[in-house]
Amino acid sequence: MEENNKLSKWLNDEMNELELNEFKAQPDYEIFDKIKKYSSELKTNDFDESVMLSNILSKPKSKVIKINSYQKWIYRVAAILVISLGLFFAWNSFSISSVTAENGTKNSFDLPDHSKVVLNSGSEIEYKKWGWENNRKLTLKGEAYFRVHKGSKFEVGTPLGKVTVLGTEFNVKERDNRFEVTCYEGKVRVNYQNHEKIITKGMSIAFEDGKIIDLHDNDLSSPEWMQNELYFYKEDLKSIIKELERQYDIKIEAKTDFSNQEFTGTIPSNNIDIALKIISTTYHLESIKKNNLIILDSSNESK
C-alpha cells in the first residue's frame, strides 16, 4: 500500500524534493518515467463541459465511484499496451518477411497458404504476408525446394530468372551465374532472359552464362541435397568448392588454378572426408586440414 501511495504522489507531482530523490533512486524508476511520459501523450476527444454538467444534474443521484490516481495509472498502462499490440500486429502483417538458412544448415518452414519450403545452405527467401493469397510471390537467393499448396498463381523470382508454378513440387537453384530448375510434380514455367520453357515431372533445365543446358530426366521424388547428397552436372572446380563451403560452413583455399575440367557426379554433404577424397582424386589434388581451413594443393607441388 505504501508503494502505491508513493506512486500516486509521484504521478500527481505531490512529492517534496527529498521524497522525489528517494523515488528516483528506485531501480524501476526509469520504467515508471517512460510509462508516465507515454501515457501523458494519450489524448481524448474534446467535449462541452456545460452540456455534460447539465446532463449530470438532470439525472437522479446514484452511488459515486471514485477512481484514485493509481487506478488511473493502471488504465493508462493498459491503453498503451493495447496500442502497442495493435502496432506490432500491423507491422508484422505489412512488413517483408525474411527466412534464411545459414551455411552448414537447412531450414524448413510454411508459407501463409501452408505451402512447404525447404531452404538449402546459404540461401534466403523474402515475401510479404499481407495479401499473400492473392499475390503469391517470393524472392529467392540460393536454392530451395517447394511443395506448393494448390491455389492461385505462385511465382518464385531470383536474380537470374523466374519460375511460375503450374504444378506443386519443384526445386530452384540460383548460384552465381547458374540457374537451375527441376520439376518433381505437375509442371512449371521457367523464364530466363529471353528464354521460356515449360518443364514437367522428372524434367530439369539449367542456364549458365546465357546458355541453356538440358539436364537428364530423373525419377527422384525430391532433390538430392535433401538426402545429404550434392549432385553436380558439368560444373567446374570453383563452383564445387563454393558449394562445399556453404554445406559444411568451412573455408577452402585452392592453391592451384581452377581446372576447366567439368565434373558430373555426386558428393556427400554430411561427410567432409569422403567429399574431399572425391575432389582430390578427380582433380589430382591433396587436401590439408588446418582447423576450419582446408587447403587443396597440387599433388606434385605438395610432395
Secondary structure as GFF3:
##gff-version 3
##sequence-region A 1 303
A	DSSP	alpha_helix	2	11	.	.	.	ID=ss1
A	DSSP	alpha_helix	17	24	.	.	.	ID=ss2
A	DSSP	alpha_helix	29	40	.	.	.	ID=ss3
A	DSSP	alpha_helix	49	58	.	.	.	ID=ss4
A	DSSP	alpha_helix	69	94	.	.	.	ID=ss5
A	DSSP	beta_strand	96	101	.	.	.	ID=ss6
A	DSSP	beta_strand	107	110	.	.	.	ID=ss7
A	DSSP	beta_strand	116	119	.	.	.	ID=ss8
A	DSSP	beta_strand	123	128	.	.	.	ID=ss9
A	DSSP	three_ten_helix	132	134	.	.	.	ID=ss10
A	DSSP	beta_strand	136	141	.	.	.	ID=ss11
A	DSSP	beta_strand	143	147	.	.	.	ID=ss12
A	DSSP	beta_strand	154	157	.	.	.	ID=ss13
A	DSSP	beta_strand	162	165	.	.	.	ID=ss14
A	DSSP	beta_strand	169	175	.	.	.	ID=ss15
A	DSSP	beta_strand	178	185	.	.	.	ID=ss16
A	DSSP	beta_strand	187	192	.	.	.	ID=ss17
A	DSSP	beta_strand	195	200	.	.	.	ID=ss18
A	DSSP	beta_strand	204	208	.	.	.	ID=ss19
A	DSSP	beta_strand	211	214	.	.	.	ID=ss20
A	DSSP	three_ten_helix	224	227	.	.	.	ID=ss21
A	DSSP	beta_strand	229	235	.	.	.	ID=ss22
A	DSSP	alpha_helix	237	248	.	.	.	ID=ss23
A	DSSP	beta_strand	251	255	.	.	.	ID=ss24
A	DSSP	beta_strand	263	268	.	.	.	ID=ss25
A	DSSP	alpha_helix	272	283	.	.	.	ID=ss26
A	DSSP	beta_strand	285	290	.	.	.	ID=ss27
A	DSSP	beta_strand	293	298	.	.	.	ID=ss28
A	DSSP	alpha_helix	299	302	.	.	.	ID=ss29
###
